[in-house]
């Protein structure tokens, strides 16, 4: 009997050792990469400020080419000279995002805390009345901000705020309330009056950056911003706008998104819950999220737990 027990104990010990030997080691150093919706590698944001009447032509062009935009509006300027009327806002921007730009377009860095709060909240309140959904982002008037302004708008329902500090690269945002775009539409053309040589250089550099984006193979965000009123007047600038829209439209590897749409998607990715071994993941959000692990792409549907193997 003792020999039988000893034999069983040895067998159990050997089988346990074998089981332990083949048990996979927890993956702790494998990066989990975000992909854009439908597994796309590139995203495009088009962002325009002020709410000028020229937005009518701009939105028509965007709709014609299947593009979406984020439009930052000054609510107290609506209905004044060269601005859209309030009754036009909801229908014009249907399918696009309406975002804040403060009520009166002041330089926020020169205001008191209460005035910054007023400018942001009054703008949100009136725009929400006009469009019928929460306004969750903004762009800074003149691009001006500092730590005081960022601290002041934190907690006011603003989830992102765009500056005008162009990065000239395709990086993802690291600070939503200090969001730097890639480049102004057509670069710094017309920044120097009557300097055609500078305009040619800037336009060439803009299209070079656009081509780099269209050909890049890594995860890339191209964030282009501007104002529709810049394309009015002499010089056939609207034809240049349409040329750019044609270049970037209908690309199967580009995710066309509003700014808040990208914020929601990044947050959904960041909130994925992985098991220790990274062989299970739960998506608690209402958005389907696409990821890549060790070169293999996975689709994590909203509200599901998925086996990753």
WOTAVEN-V659345 format. One line per field, one symbol per residue. ss: DSSP state (a for helix, b for strand, c for the rest). Layout:
ss->???
This chain:
ss->caaaaaaaaaaaaaaaaaaaaacccccccccbbbbbaaabcbbbbbbbbbcbccaaaaaaaaaacccccbbbbcaaacccccbccaaaaaaaccccbbbbcccccccaaaccaaaaaaaaaaaaaaaaaaacccccbbbcaaacccaaaaaaaccccccbbbcccccccccccccaaabcccbbcccccccccccaaaaaaaaaaaaaaaaaaaaccccbbbbbbbcaaaacccccaaaaaaaaaaaacccccbbbccaaaaaaaaaaaaccbbcccccbbbccccccbbbbbccbbbbbccccbbbcc
